[in-house]
Amino acid sequence: MIANWFKKIISKNRIDPTGNKEEQDISDLINFLWKQIDIPANATNLKAKAKIFDTYSLSKKKEFLPELYLLFEEHIVEKNIINQLSSKIIRDKIIERYAFLNTYENFYLIFQSSSEQELTLCRTFLFSVLVKSEELVGGNNDPKIVNIKNYLHTDYNFKTIDLIKERKKLLEYSTEIFQRIKNSLGINAITNIYLLIYKSYFQSYHLLDSFTGILNVIPEEILAKDLINFPSKQQMLKMLQKQLYSMEEINERLTKEIIERKKVEEDLKHIEHLNTTILETAMDGVILVNSNGTVLNWNNQAENILELKREETIGRSVYSLVPRKLRYALQNSFSNYIKTGTDELINKRVETSVNRINGTVVHIELTIIAIKTKEDFLFNAFFRDITSKKVIDNEIREAKVIAEKSAKAKSAFLSNMSHEIRTPLNVILGLTGILQKSDFSTPQVDKKNLDGIQFSAENLLVLINDILDFSKIEAGKLTLHNTDFNVLELIHNLSRGFRIKADEKGIDYTVDIAPEVPKFIIGDQLRLNQILINLLGNAIKFTHEGKVTIEITVGKILKNQITLNFAVKDTGVGIPKDKLASIFESFYQVHKPGKNKIEGTGLGLSISKQLIELQGGKLKAKSKPGIGSVFQFSIQYTKSQFKSTEKNQKSIISNQDTTDISGMRVLVVEDNKMNQFFLKQLLLNWNIEVHLAENGKIALEKIEHSVYDLILMDMHMPVMDGPETAMKIRKSPNAAIKQIPIIACSADVFPESKKKAIASGMDFYLTKPLSEKALEEVLFSLQPKGIKGRTSIKMEVSPVKNLVNSSSIKTCDLSFLKKTFDNDKEIIQSVLQIFIDETPLDYQKLKDAVYQNDMVTSKQIAHKLKSSFKTIGLSHQTQLLQKIEQNSAQNNDSKVILELFKQLEESFPQIIKDIKLSIKELDS
C-alpha cells in the first residue's frame, strides 16, 4: 500500500505537464530513500511526514529537506534489519545520484565531515541571527556588524582553514553580535532571535552528531535563562544522552568486529613489517610516487645509489631529482598511461642516467610499474646501479676497437716483416752459395761478398732485437739495471758510428753537449744507448740533405738526482701533422712500402717511447714536412760518486785512440767449434794471440800455465760452465790470475743472465753473435797498458807538478791518489775528508773487537779498513790490517792479533794529524 502511495505521488508529478524539474528530482530522492527501507510497516511515521512534505511548495521543500532526509537516514541505519547500511554509504550514493543537491547549501553540509559540519552550522547560524535582527530593525549600519556579516556569508576553504582558530573566532563574533544587538533591541529581543533560529536549526539538524557544536556560539547569558520553549539543560542532556546511547549501540556492534579483526590486523601488521623489511633490504632501489610525481616512499638502496636521504625526498617532486630529458619522459609517460592505460616507458625495462648532487653520474637500469588505486594511480620505480657494467662495456668496446686496430697493424707488420726478414736472408743465402762455389782466386770479390753477408746479418739481428724488446715490454718483463756509467763516452761511441753513416749520405753530424753535463751518472746505460740509436738512426735514415744534431743539456738538479735533457734534431723529410700522434704506435710506419720505401719494423719509436716512460720520462716530437723533426726527452738520473777532471772529459770527446790492442793474449773459452772459429778469426785480424778452451775446467788448467790479458767466456758449457769458472778464477790465490778481466759471451738476451754473469765476477757481458765494434771497444779499455787492478777504463795522462808538499806528510803516500785523479786537489781533499769522517769510527769498532776477542768482527772491520788505508798509501798499516784479518779468520792466538793492533795503534794518531794537515795545505 505504501509503495503504491509513493508511485502515485511520483506518477502524479511525472504526468503533471506544469511540474517543476527540480521538484521531480526531490521526489525521486525521497522515493530512492524509501526503497532503502527493508520493512515499510515499521516506517508509518516516515510515511506521514513524507505525505505532508509532498504538499509543500518548492521553497518549503528545500527548507525541510534536511530534516526529512536525516529521519530517513536514521531509520535505515538503526532500524533496518536486512539491508543495514552506514551513513557514509547512503550519503555516497545520494551525492553520486543527485548532483543537484550540491547547490542546496542547507542540505549539502550534511555530506561534509563532522568538523566541517560544525563550523558550517555555527557560521550559518550566526548569519541567520544577523538576518533576523535586520528584519526587526530595518537594517544595520554598524560597520563592525557589516564586516562580520560579510565574513559569515563567505563559504569556507577547508583546505587552508585552521579549525581550532575558526571556532574561537566564531565565538568572538557571537559575543560581539549579542552585545551590539542587545544594546539596540534589548535582552528579550535578542534572546528571542537566538531562540527562534536555534529551534529552526534543531528541527533540521539535531540528528547530526555535530549539531551540539552550535551551543558553542550561543552566549552564556542566553543559556543561563530558563525561557519558555527554549530547550532546558535537562533537555540538552537528554539529547546528548540519546547520541551517547546511539554511540554505545554502534560501539557494541563494532566491538565484535574489532575482536574479529584484531587477529587480522596483527597478521596485516606482520605482513606489512615483512613487506617493509623486504623493501628496505632489497638490492634494487625502490621509489613510489603518485600521479603528480610526489615521492611517497624511498628505500635504503635508493639512498645508496642516488646518495639522497629519505627525509630529503619524501613529499618532494621526483621531477626535481632527475635530469631534464628523463623528467619530460616521466611526465609524458605518467600522463599517457593514466589516459590510455599504456606507455612505452611503463612496465618496460630501460637504461638511463641520473646526476647526483655532487655532480657524478650514475647509470641505472629502470623499470616502472603502474598501480591503480581507488582514487589515483601510483607508479613504483625499481632501479639498479649499472655504472660498473657500463664502464666494463665501454672498456670492452674500446678493447675491441684497439684489438681490431692492433690486429690490422700486426697483419701489416707481419706482411712487412716477412719481406724485411727474407731480404737479408736471401742476400746471405745467395752470397754464401757464391762463396761455396768460389775457388778464392779473387780475394777482393770474395771480401765484398763477405761484407755483404755481414751487413745483411747485422740488419737481421737488429730486426730480431727489436722484436725481442717489444715482446718483453708488452709482457711487462723489461727491467732496468742501474749502474755508474760514462755518459760522455756513450755519446762519443755512438757518434763515431753515426758520423760515418752521415758522411756516406753527405749530411753533417754534430754533437752539442752542455759543459755542465757530468761525466758519470747512475742509470741504465744499455737502455739509453738503445733509445739514442733508434732516434739517431731514424734521423739519418730520413734526412737526405742538411744535418743531424744531438743535444744534451742539464735540467732540474736535486740533492742526489740530476735530469738530463736529450734532443735529436734533423732537417729530413718531416712528418705530416695528422700522422704525428700515430708515430709512437707499435708497427706504425709513416712511409708505407712502395716506391720510396723506408726499411724497418715500425717498432723503434714505440720501444723508445716505452723505455723512456719506464724511466719516468716522456718522449715528445715536433715536425714539419720538408723542414725536419725534433725528438726530445728527459730522464732523471742519480748522481754518481765518480768524479772526473776536465782533462779526462776532453780526452774522451777528442775521439783519439791512444793505445794499441795488438799483441794481447786472449783465452777463448767456448765449446761451439763455429763460434771458436769466428772469435779466433776476429781476434787474429787485430794481431791478437788467441788460445782456445772447450770448457771451464780446461780454461782453469790453461791459466795456471800461461799468462792472459783477457778471457772470453761462454756462459753455457759442458763439464764446467762460465759462471762457475769465473767464481773459481776470482777465488784464485794467485793475484795475477785473480785479476784477469773476463768478458761473458752468450746468446741469451734476457737481463737475468747478465746479473748472473756479473755476480760470478765477470767484468763485461756481450751477446752473440758478437759485434766487432762492441768487442773492439772492450779490448781497447782492457789493453795491457790500461790494466791496473780491475779498473775497466784507464786513460793516459800527462805528468804534472805535484800540488802537495810531500815533506809535510810523513806517514801517507798520496801518489796513487794524484795519479788516479790527475792531481785534482778538490777530489783528493774529498777523499781525505771521507777518511777523517769515517775511519775513526771503524777504527774504534776494530779496537773494541780485538780487546773483546771477537774474531768475526775483527776480520770484517780489518778487511773494510784495509782498502781505505791502501788508497792513501799507508803500506805498512795495510800489511798490519791484512795480518789481523788473516789471523782472525783462522782463529789464531788472540795475543798475536793484539800485538799487531798495538803496532797499528802507535801510528794511528799521527796518521789523523798528518791527513788533517794535508787537507789544510790543499785548501791554501
BAMAR-345365 format. One record per residue (C-alpha): x, y, z; residue in one letter. Coordinates in steps of 0.2 Angstrom, whole numbers, padded with zeros to 4 digits, always signed. Each point is the difference from the previous one (the first is absolute). Layout:
<lumkols>
XYZa;...
</lumkols>
This chain:
<lumkols>
+0000+0000+0000m;+0014+0012+0005i;+0010-0004-0016a;-0016+0003-0010n;-0002+0017+0009w;+0018+0005-0005f;-0003-0005-0018k;-0016+0010-0001k;+0010+0015+0007i;+0014-0003-0013i;-0012-0003-0015s;-0010+0015+0005k;+0015+0011-0001n;+0006-0008-0016r;-0017+0002-0009i;-0002+0018+0006d;+0005+0010-0016p;+0003+0015+0011t;+0011-0010+0013g;+0016+0008+0004n;+0016-0010-0004k;+0008+0004+0016e;-0015-0006+0010e;+0000-0016-0010q;+0019-0003+0005d;-0005+0003+0018i;-0014-0013-0002s;+0012-0012-0008d;+0011+0002+0015l;-0013-0004+0013i;-0006-0015-0010n;+0018-0006-0001f;+0001+0002+0019l;-0016-0009+0003w;+0006-0015-0010k;+0015-0002+0012q;-0012-0004+0014i;-0001-0019+0001d;-0017-0001+0010i;-0011+0014-0004p;-0013-0005+0013a;+0012+0006+0013n;+0001+0018-0008a;-0018+0006+0002t;+0007+0017+0007n;+0011+0002-0014l;-0014-0003-0012k;-0011+0014+0008a;+0015+0012+0000k;+0003-0004-0018a;-0018+0003-0005k;+0000+0017+0009i;+0017+0004-0009f;-0008-0003-0017d;-0013+0014+0003t;+0013+0013+0003y;+0006+0013-0013s;+0017-0002-0008l;+0008+0013+0012s;-0008-0008+0015k;+0006-0017-0006k;+0018+0006-0001k;-0002+0007+0018e;-0006-0016+0007f;+0010-0012-0011l;+0014-0002+0013p;-0012-0005+0014e;-0009-0013-0011l;+0016-0007-0007y;+0008-0002+0017l;-0016-0009+0007l;+0002-0012-0015f;+0018-0003+0003e;-0002-0003+0019e;-0013-0013-0004h;+0010-0009-0013i;+0016+0000+0010v;-0008-0005+0017e;-0016-0009-0004k;+0003-0010-0016n;+0002-0018+0004i;+0004-0008-0017i;+0008+0015-0010n;+0011+0008+0013q;+0010+0014-0007l;+0012+0013+0008s;-0003+0019-0001s;+0015+0002-0011k;-0006-0013-0013i;-0017+0008-0001i;+0007+0017-0002r;+0013-0006-0013d;-0015-0007-0010k;-0010+0016+0001i;+0014+0012-0005i;+0004-0012-0015e;-0018-0001-0006r;-0007+0018+0004y;+0013+0012-0005a;-0013+0015+0001f;+0001-0001+0019l;+0018+0008+0000n;-0009+0016-0004t;-0011-0001+0017y;+0012+0008+0013e;-0012-0005+0014n;+0000-0018-0006f;+0018-0003-0007y;+0008+0003+0017l;-0007-0017+0006i;+0013-0008-0012f;+0015+0009+0008q;+0011-0007+0013s;-0005+0003+0019s;+0012+0014+0003s;-0005+0009-0016e;-0019-0003+0004q;+0003+0008+0017e;+0008+0016-0007l;-0012+0001-0014t;-0015-0001+0012l;+0007+0013+0012c;+0004+0012-0015r;-0017-0001-0008t;-0008+0000+0017f;+0008+0017+0004l;-0004+0006-0017f;-0018-0004+0002s;+0000+0009+0017v;+0006+0016-0009l;-0013-0002-0014v;-0014-0002+0013k;+0006+0015+0010s;+0001+0011-0016e;-0019-0004-0003e;-0005+0007+0016l;+0010+0016+0000v;-0001+0003-0019g;+0019-0002-0003g;+0016+0002+0009n;+0013+0013-0004n;+0013-0005+0014d;+0016-0002-0010p;+0006-0014+0012k;-0017-0009-0003i;+0002+0002-0019v;+0017-0007+0000n;-0005-0015+0010i;-0015-0003-0011k;+0011+0000-0016n;+0012-0012+0008y;-0014-0012+0006l;-0007+0001-0018h;+0016-0007-0008t;+0002-0018-0002d;+0015-0009+0008y;+0015-0007-0009n;+0003-0014+0012f;+0017-0005-0008k;+0008+0016+0008t;-0011+0004+0015i;+0006-0004+0018d;-0015-0008+0008l;+0005+0004+0018i;+0003+0019-0004k;-0016+0001-0010e;-0011-0007+0015r;+0008+0014+0011k;-0003+0013-0013k;-0019-0005-0002l;-0002+0001+0019l;+0007+0017+0000e;-0011+0005-0014y;-0015-0007+0010s;+0004+0010+0015t;+0002+0016-0010e;-0017-0003-0009i;-0009-0003+0016f;+0007+0015+0009q;-0003+0012-0014r;-0018-0006-0004i;-0004-0001+0018k;+0005+0019+0002n;-0011+0005-0014s;-0015-0012+0002l;+0001-0006+0018g;+0003-0017+0008i;-0017-0007-0003n;+0001+0003-0019a;+0017-0007-0003i;-0004-0015+0011t;-0016-0003-0010n;+0010+0001-0016i;+0013-0013+0006y;-0014-0011+0006l;-0010+0001-0017l;+0016-0004-0010i;+0005-0014+0011y;-0017-0008-0001k;+0001+0000-0019s;+0017-0007+0000y;-0004-0013+0013f;-0015-0006-0010q;+0011-0002-0016s;+0016-0006+0007y;-0001-0007+0018h;+0003-0018-0007l;+0017+0005-0005l;+0014-0004+0012d;+0008+0017-0003s;-0016+0009+0004f;+0005+0003+0019t;+0014+0011-0006g;-0013+0014-0003i;-0001+0002+0019l;+0018+0006-0001n;-0006+0016-0008v;-0015+0004+0011i;+0005+0012+0013p;+0000-0006+0018e;-0013+0014+0005e;-0013-0008-0011i;+0004-0018+0005l;-0001+0005+0018a;-0018+0006-0002k;-0015-0012+0003d;-0010+0006-0014l;-0016-0008-0006i;+0001-0010-0016n;+0019+0000+0001f;+0008-0017+0003p;+0005-0001+0018s;+0017-0007+0006k;-0009-0016+0004q;-0007-0001-0017q;+0017+0003-0007m;+0007-0014+0011l;-0013-0012-0006k;+0004+0005-0018m;+0019-0004+0004l;-0005-0016+0009q;-0010-0005-0016k;+0016+0002-0010q;+0010-0008+0013l;-0012-0016+0000y;+0001+0000-0019s;+0019+0000+0001m;+0000-0014+0013e;-0011-0010-0012e;+0012+0003-0014i;+0015-0004+0012n;-0009-0016+0005e;-0002-0005-0017r;+0018+0004-0005l;+0007-0008+0015t;-0003-0017-0008k;+0007+0006-0016e;+0016+0007+0009i;+0002-0017+0009i;-0002-0009-0016e;+0012+0011-0009r;+0013+0001+0013k;+0009-0015-0006k;-0002+0005-0018v;+0008+0017+0005e;+0014-0008+0009e;+0003-0012-0015d;-0001+0016-0012l;+0013+0009+0011k;+0011-0015-0001h;-0002-0001-0018i;+0003+0019-0002e;+0016-0002+0011h;+0006-0014-0012l;-0004+0011-0015n;+0009+0015+0008t;+0015-0011+0004t;+0000-0008-0017i;-0001+0018-0008l;+0014+0007+0011e;+0012-0015-0003t;-0003-0001-0018a;+0015+0000-0012m;-0009+0012-0011d;-0005+0018+0003g;-0019+0002+0002v;-0009+0017-0002i;-0019+0002+0002l;-0008+0015-0007v;-0018+0006-0004n;-0007+0006-0016s;+0007+0017+0003n;+0017-0006+0003g;+0000+0003+0019t;+0012-0012+0008v;-0009-0012+0013l;+0013-0012+0004n;+0019-0002-0002w;+0009-0015+0005n;+0018-0002+0007n;+0008-0006-0016q;-0008+0015-0009a;+0010+0011+0013e;+0016-0010-0004n;-0001+0001-0019i;-0006+0018-0001l;+0008+0006+0016e;-0016+0009+0006l;-0007-0003+0017k;-0019-0005+0002r;-0004+0015+0010e;+0007+0011-0014e;-0012-0007-0013t;-0016-0005+0008i;-0013+0012-0005g;+0011+0008-0014r;-0003-0001-0019s;+0010-0014-0008v;+0002+0011-0015y;+0011+0011+0010s;+0012-0014+0003l;+0003-0007-0018v;+0008+0008-0015p;-0011+0011-0012r;-0002-0014-0014k;-0005-0013+0013l;-0012+0012+0008r;-0010+0004-0016y;+0000-0019-0004a;-0007-0004+0017l;-0013+0014-0001q;-0006-0006-0017n;+0000-0018+0005s;-0010+0003+0016f;-0013+0010-0010s;-0001-0012-0014n;-0002-0015+0011y;-0014+0008+0010i;-0009+0005-0016k;+0002-0015-0011t;+0006-0014+0012g;+0016-0003-0009t;+0017+0009-0003d;+0017-0005-0007e;+0009+0004+0016l;-0012-0008+0012i;+0002-0019+0004n;+0015+0000-0011k;+0019-0002+0005r;+0011+0015-0006v;+0017+0007+0003e;+0003+0018+0004t;+0011+0011+0011s;-0002+0012+0015v;+0011+0014+0006n;+0003-0001+0019r;+0001+0016+0011i;+0019-0001-0001n;+0000+0001-0019g;+0005-0019-0003t;-0011-0010-0012v;-0007-0016+0005v;-0007-0012-0014h;-0015-0010+0005i;-0011-0014-0007e;-0018+0007+0003l;-0017-0009+0000t;-0016+0009+0005i;-0016-0009+0005i;-0017+0009+0000a;-0012-0004+0014i;-0019+0005-0001k;-0007+0005+0017t;-0018+0006+0004k;+0004+0018-0002e;+0016+0001-0009d;+0014-0008-0010f;+0016-0004+0009l;+0017-0004-0009f;+0013-0011+0008n;+0018+0002-0007a;+0012-0014+0002f;+0018+0004-0005f;+0018-0007+0002r;+0017+0008-0002d;+0008-0006-0016i;+0014+0013-0001t;+0014-0014+0002s;-0009-0010-0013k;+0000+0015-0012k;+0019+0003+0004v;+0004-0018-0004i;-0011+0001-0016d;+0009+0016-0005n;+0017-0008+0003e;-0005-0016-0009i;-0005+0011-0015r;+0016+0010+0001e;+0010-0016+0002a;-0009-0007-0015k;+0004+0015-0011v;+0018+0000+0007i;+0002-0019-0004a;-0007+0002-0017e;+0012+0014-0003k;+0014-0010+0007s;-0005-0015-0010a;+0000+0011-0016k;+0017+0008+0005a;+0008-0017+0004k;-0007-0008-0016s;+0009+0015-0009a;+0015-0003+0011f;+0001-0018-0004l;-0002+0003-0019s;+0014+0013+0002n;+0011-0010+0011m;-0001-0015-0011s;+0008+0011-0014h;+0012+0008+0012e;+0006-0017+0006i;+0001-0009-0017r;+0010+0014-0007t;+0016-0002+0010p;-0003-0019+0001l;+0000+0000-0019n;+0016+0010-0001v;+0008-0011+0013i;-0005-0016-0009l;+0004+0007-0017g;+0017+0006+0005l;+0004-0016+0010t;-0004-0010-0016g;+0012+0011-0010i;+0014-0002+0013l;-0003-0019+0000q;+0003-0001-0018k;+0015+0012+0000s;+0018-0006-0002d;+0005+0015+0010f;+0011+0006-0014s;-0007+0018+0001t;+0002+0006+0018p;-0008+0017-0003q;-0016-0008-0007v;-0001-0012+0014d;+0003+0013+0013k;-0015+0011-0008k;-0011-0016+0001n;+0005-0002+0018l;-0003+0018+0004d;-0017-0002-0008g;-0004-0015+0011i;+0006+0009+0016q;-0011+0015-0004f;-0015-0010-0003s;+0003-0010+0015a;+0001+0016+0011e;-0016+0006-0008n;-0009-0016+0005l;+0007+0001+0018l;-0007+0017+0002v;-0017-0006-0006l;+0000-0015+0012i;+0006+0012+0015n;-0014+0012-0003d;-0013-0015+0000i;+0008-0007+0016l;-0001+0017+0009d;-0017+0003-0006f;-0006-0017+0007s;+0008+0004+0017k;-0008+0017+0001i;-0017-0007-0005e;+0002-0013+0014a;+0005+0012+0013g;+0016-0010+0003k;+0013+0014-0005l;+0010+0006+0015t;+0013+0013+0002l;+0017-0003+0006h;+0008+0016+0007n;+0019+0001+0001t;+0013+0014+0000d;+0004+0004-0018f;+0009+0013-0011n;-0013+0009-0009v;+0012+0011-0010l;+0009-0016-0006e;-0017-0008-0005l;-0004+0015-0011i;+0018+0000-0007h;-0001-0019-0004n;-0017+0003-0008l;+0005+0015-0010s;+0015-0009-0007r;-0011-0012-0010g;-0014+0012-0005f;+0013+0013-0006r;+0006-0013-0012i;-0018-0003-0006k;-0003+0018-0002a;+0015+0003-0010d;-0005-0014-0012e;-0017+0009-0003k;+0009+0017-0001g;-0008+0008+0015i;+0008+0008+0015d;+0000-0008+0017y;+0003+0011+0016t;+0000-0003+0018v;-0005+0014+0012d;+0003-0004+0019i;-0002+0013+0013a;+0016+0003+0011p;-0010-0004+0016e;-0004-0017-0006v;+0009-0012+0013p;+0011-0014-0007k;-0007-0013+0011f;-0018-0004+0005i;-0009-0015+0007i;-0014-0007-0011g;-0003-0013-0014d;+0014+0002-0012q;-0007-0013-0012l;-0017+0007-0001r;+0006+0018-0003l;+0011-0007-0014n;-0014-0009-0008q;-0011+0016+0001i;+0013+0011-0008l;+0004-0013-0014i;-0018-0001-0005n;-0002+0019+0000l;+0016+0004-0009l;-0002-0015-0012g;-0017+0007-0005n;+0007+0018-0002a;+0013-0006-0012i;-0011-0012-0009k;-0013+0014-0004f;+0012+0014-0003t;+0007+0002-0018h;+0008+0017+0002e;+0004+0012+0014g;+0006-0006+0017k;-0004-0011+0015v;+0003+0006+0017t;+0000-0007+0018i;-0001+0012+0014e;+0002-0004+0019i;-0004+0013+0013t;-0003-0001+0019v;-0017+0003+0007g;-0006-0001+0018k;+0014-0003+0013i;-0005-0007+0017l;+0011-0006+0014k;+0003-0018-0007n;-0008+0001-0017q;+0003+0009-0016i;-0011+0001-0015t;+0008-0001-0017l;-0009+0007-0015n;+0003-0008-0017f;-0005+0007-0017a;+0003-0008-0017v;-0003+0012-0014k;+0000-0003-0019d;-0004+0010-0016t;-0008-0016-0008g;-0016-0003-0009v;-0011+0004+0015g;-0016-0008+0006i;-0018+0007-0005p;-0010+0007+0015k;-0014-0012-0002d;+0012-0015+0002k;+0011+0007+0014l;-0011-0007+0014a;+0001-0017-0008s;+0019-0002-0002i;+0002-0008+0018f;-0012-0014-0003e;+0007-0017-0002s;+0003-0006-0018f;-0004+0017-0007y;+0009+0007-0015q;-0003+0018-0007v;+0008-0005-0016h;-0009-0016-0007k;+0008-0013-0011p;+0001+0006-0018g;+0011+0010-0011k;+0009+0010+0013n;-0001-0014+0013k;+0009+0002+0017i;+0006-0016+0008e;-0003-0004+0018g;-0012-0009+0012t;-0011+0014+0005g;+0005-0004+0018l;+0015+0012+0003g;-0010+0016+0006l;-0013-0011+0010s;+0014-0009+0009i;+0010+0016+0003s;-0016+0009+0007k;-0003-0014+0012q;+0018-0001+0006l;+0000+0018+0004i;-0017-0001+0009e;+0007-0015+0010l;+0013+0012+0006q;-0012+0014+0005g;+0002+0010-0016g;-0011+0005-0015k;+0005+0000-0018l;-0007+0015-0010k;+0001+0003-0019a;-0001+0016-0011k;+0001-0001-0018s;-0005+0010-0016k;+0001-0009-0017p;+0014+0006-0011g;+0009+0009+0015i;+0004-0014+0012g;-0004-0007+0017s;+0005+0001+0018v;-0001-0014+0013f;+0002+0005+0018q;+0000-0009+0017f;+0006+0002+0017s;+0006-0013+0013i;+0004+0002+0018q;+0016-0009+0005y;+0009-0002+0017t;+0016+0009+0003k;+0015-0011-0001s;+0014+0001+0013q;+0013-0002-0014f;+0008+0017-0004k;+0010+0005-0015s;+0012+0013-0005t;-0002+0012-0014e;+0015-0008-0009k;-0009-0017+0001n;-0016+0008-0008q;+0010+0007-0014k;+0009-0016-0003s;-0016-0009-0002i;-0008+0012-0012i;+0016+0002-0010s;-0004-0017-0008n;+0019-0004+0000q;+0005-0018+0003d;+0017+0000+0010t;+0003-0018+0002t;+0002-0016-0011d;-0008-0017+0003i;+0012-0010-0011s;+0011-0012+0010g;-0013-0004+0013m;-0002-0019+0006r;-0019-0005+0000v;-0007-0016+0006l;-0016-0005-0008v;-0010-0012+0010v;-0014-0007-0012e;-0006-0018-0004d;-0008+0005-0017n;+0013-0003-0014k;-0008+0013-0011m;+0000+0013+0013n;+0018-0005+0004q;+0004+0003-0018f;-0009+0017-0001f;+0008+0007+0016l;+0017-0006-0005k;-0001+0008-0017q;-0007+0016+0007l;+0014+0001+0012l;+0014-0005-0012l;-0005+0015-0011n;+0006+0011+0015w;+0016-0009+0002n;-0006-0008+0016i;+0007-0017+0006e;-0014-0011+0003v;-0001-0016+0010h;-0015-0012+0001l;-0009-0010+0013a;-0015-0011-0002e;-0006+0002+0018n;+0003+0008+0017g;+0011-0014+0007k;+0012+0001-0015i;+0000+0019+0002a;+0005-0001+0018l;+0015-0012-0005e;+0005+0012-0014k;+0001+0016+0011i;+0011-0009+0013e;+0013-0003-0013h;-0002+0016-0011s;-0002+0018+0002v;-0016+0008-0008y;-0005+0018-0002d;-0018-0004-0002l;-0013-0015+0000i;-0015-0002-0011l;-0011-0011+0009m;-0016-0009-0006d;-0014-0001+0013m;-0006-0018-0004h;+0013-0014-0002m;+0001-0018+0004p;+0011-0006+0015v;+0001+0017+0008m;-0010+0015-0006d;+0005+0019-0001g;-0006+0006+0017p;+0008-0014+0010e;+0016+0002-0009t;+0000+0019+0003a;-0003-0002+0019m;+0015-0012+0001k;+0011+0012-0009i;-0005+0014+0011r;+0004-0011+0015k;+0017-0005-0006s;+0014+0003+0012p;+0011+0006-0014n;-0003+0019-0002a;+0005+0001-0018a;-0014-0014-0004i;-0012+0008+0012k;+0000+0017-0010q;-0001-0006-0018i;-0015+0009-0008p;-0014-0012-0005i;-0013+0004-0014i;-0016-0010+0000a;-0006-0006-0017c;-0018-0007-0002s;-0014-0001-0012a;-0012+0003+0015d;-0007+0018-0001v;-0010+0000+0016f;+0007+0011+0015p;+0000-0015+0012e;+0015-0008-0009s;+0010+0017+0001k;-0004+0001+0019k;+0007-0018+0002k;+0015+0004-0010a;+0004+0016+0010i;-0003-0009+0016a;+0012-0014-0004s;+0014+0013-0002g;+0000+0004-0019m;+0004+0017-0006d;-0010+0002-0016f;-0015-0008-0008y;-0002-0001-0019l;-0013-0009-0010t;+0003-0012-0015k;+0003+0002-0014p;+0013+0012+0007l;+0001+0017-0008s;+0018+0004-0006e;-0003+0018+0006k;-0006-0005+0017a;+0015-0012+0003l;+0012+0012-0007e;-0005+0013+0012e;+0001-0012+0015v;+0018-0005-0006l;+0005+0018-0001f;-0005+0003+0018s;+0009-0016+0006l;+0016+0001-0010q;+0015-0004+0011p;+0006+0018+0002k;-0017+0004+0008g;-0002-0014+0011i;+0003+0005+0018k;-0009-0011+0013g;-0017-0003-0008r;-0004+0017-0006t;-0010-0001-0016s;+0006+0016-0009i;+0016+0010+0002k;+0007+0014-0010m;+0017+0007-0001e;+0004+0016+0008v;+0014+0013-0002s;+0012+0001+0015p;-0004+0015+0010v;+0008+0009+0015k;-0005-0006+0017n;-0011+0012+0010l;+0003-0007+0017v;+0016+0002+0010n;+0005-0017+0003s;+0013+0004+0013s;-0014+0005+0011s;-0008-0017+0000i;+0010-0013+0008k;-0012-0015+0002t;-0010+0001-0016c;+0004-0002-0019d;-0012+0010-0011l;+0008-0005-0016s;-0014-0012-0005f;-0013+0012+0004l;+0009+0014-0011k;+0002-0012-0014k;-0017-0007+0000t;-0009+0017+0001f;+0012+0010-0011d;+0006+0010+0015n;-0017+0007+0003d;+0002+0008+0017k;-0019+0001+0003e;-0003-0018-0003i;+0016-0005+0011i;-0006+0011+0014q;-0018-0008-0001s;+0008-0017+0001v;+0011+0005+0015l;-0015+0008+0009q;-0011-0016-0002i;+0015-0009+0008f;+0000+0012+0015i;-0019-0001+0001d;-0002-0019-0001e;+0016-0009+0005t;+0001+0004+0018p;-0017-0007+0003l;+0005-0017-0008d;+0017+0001+0009y;-0009+0001+0017q;-0011-0015-0005k;+0016-0010-0005l;+0008+0005+0017k;-0015-0006+0010d;-0001-0016-0010a;+0018-0004+0003v;+0000+0003+0019y;-0016-0010+0001q;+0007-0015-0010n;-0014+0002-0013d;+0008-0009-0015m;-0014+0002-0012v;-0002+0019+0002t;+0019+0002+0000s;+0001-0009-0017k;-0014+0011-0007q;+0006+0017+0006i;+0018-0004-0005a;-0005-0004-0017h;-0010+0016-0002k;+0014+0011+0007l;+0013-0008-0011k;-0006+0007-0017s;-0002+0018+0008s;+0018-0001+0007f;+0007-0007-0016k;-0008+0014-0010t;+0009+0014+0009i;+0017-0009-0001g;+0001-0007+0018l;+0010-0016-0006s;+0006-0005+0017h;-0017+0002+0009q;-0008-0009-0015t;+0011-0015+0003q;-0004+0000+0019l;-0019+0000-0004l;+0003-0014-0012q;+0008-0010+0013k;-0014+0004+0013i;-0013-0006-0013e;+0009-0016-0004q;+0004-0005+0019n;-0019+0004+0004s;-0006-0010-0014a;+0011-0015+0006q;-0005+0003+0018n;+0019+0001+0005n;+0007+0005+0017d;-0009+0016+0006s;+0017+0006+0007k;+0007+0001-0018v;-0015+0010-0006i;+0002+0012+0015l;+0018+0003-0003e;-0003+0004-0019l;-0014+0012+0005f;+0012+0009+0013k;+0012+0003-0014q;-0014+0008-0010l;-0006+0010+0015e;+0018+0008+0002e;-0002+0008-0017s;-0018+0004-0002f;-0001+0017+0010p;+0015+0006-0011q;-0010-0006-0016i;-0015+0011+0005i;+0011+0015+0004k;+0009-0002-0017d;-0016-0001-0010i;-0008+0015+0008k;+0016+0010-0004l;+0000-0006-0018s;-0019+0006-0001i;+0005+0017+0006k;+0015+0001-0013e;-0012-0005-0014l;-0011+0014+0005d;+0014+0013+0000s;
</lumkols>
